[in-house]
Amino acid sequence: MTILIEQPDLDSRAENQKIYSETNELVLDGGFVVPETVSNDGLEAEELVSNNAFLAPEINSFGRSFRDYDAESERQKSVEEFYRLQHIHQTYDFVKRMREEYGKLNRVEMSIWECCELLNEVVDDSDPDLDEPQIMHLLQSAEAIRKDYPDEDWLHLTALIHDLGKVLLLPSFGGLPQWAVVGDTFPLGCAFDESNVHHKYFKENPDYNNPAYNTKYGLYSEGCGLDNVMISWGHDDYMYLVAKENGTTLPPAALFIIRYHSFYPLHKGEAYKHLMNEEDAKNLQWLRVFNKYDLYSKSKVPIDVEQVKPYYLSLIEKYFPQKLRW
């Protein structure tokens, strides 16, 4: 059984390229609010949503509610063990080392589509909603967004590439453990908010009792901007670095989506908002639009890769160089 989530009316009444939202907002099942009007650095949201709206399923591919981390199942047990390891080992110093090492982008040169094909080998152990190869999730998300936002090609491509950083799990990229690649992300260098999934395991993290890190602000200040905050290491930050350093022409909102799409404590739990600046607040609206499709498009229904491939190759050519450093 599926339910139709009504789409907001998005118009082009933005003034001076500033974001504003009407009081009439759409609240999705996961608690995500989609603003009635959003814009992005001159990209005005004019009649963005098609009439043929995306159908959001009530249950995931295992027959349970989405992002249910408490349901009893073998899959849930492995997911909880994943978060136990992640919360223990993701420290400020660890993330700093990873950003320095992988920021060199000296492992391989390949195209975006070549990287997409590598994801056929990857399954995300942190995901309670899907155990399919990641390439299928990317196409499901991209096609769902394309259906509702047919004229926003940058958003289609963002959906396609947002999880490409999961290649970090492969031996040629260092074969990092799952806890260092996937799962919800969170800030380091300040207190771990209780909105984080399986928060109890943070007590075993070396940063938990560090007085420099365990207060609300820690190393940061009010409105410092997420760009100045150390976020747990994983596929999000890696793909952000790849896209940025290879000179993508995708808009800033796309890079924000790629970098923070797993930051559920922020865009679902409403935590850490005291660290955001005005630019973050603007881009967060686009992330909330995107998140519906990232979360609810996961299913066992396959996409015909060869049928949609030419369209996405054209977008890759538009927004990226032919070969990228990874």
PyMOL commands that set and color helices and strands:
alter all, ss='L'
color gray80, all
select helices_A, chain A and resi 74-89+92-102+112-121+134-148+153-161+164-169+171-173+178-180+199-204+226-228+235-245+252-260+264-267+273-275+278-296+305-319
alter helices_A, ss='H'
color red, helices_A
select strands_A, chain A and resi 2-4+26-27+33-34+39-40+43-44+55-57+109-110+187-188+230-231+324-325
alter strands_A, ss='S'
color yellow, strands_A
deselect
rebuild
show_as cartoon
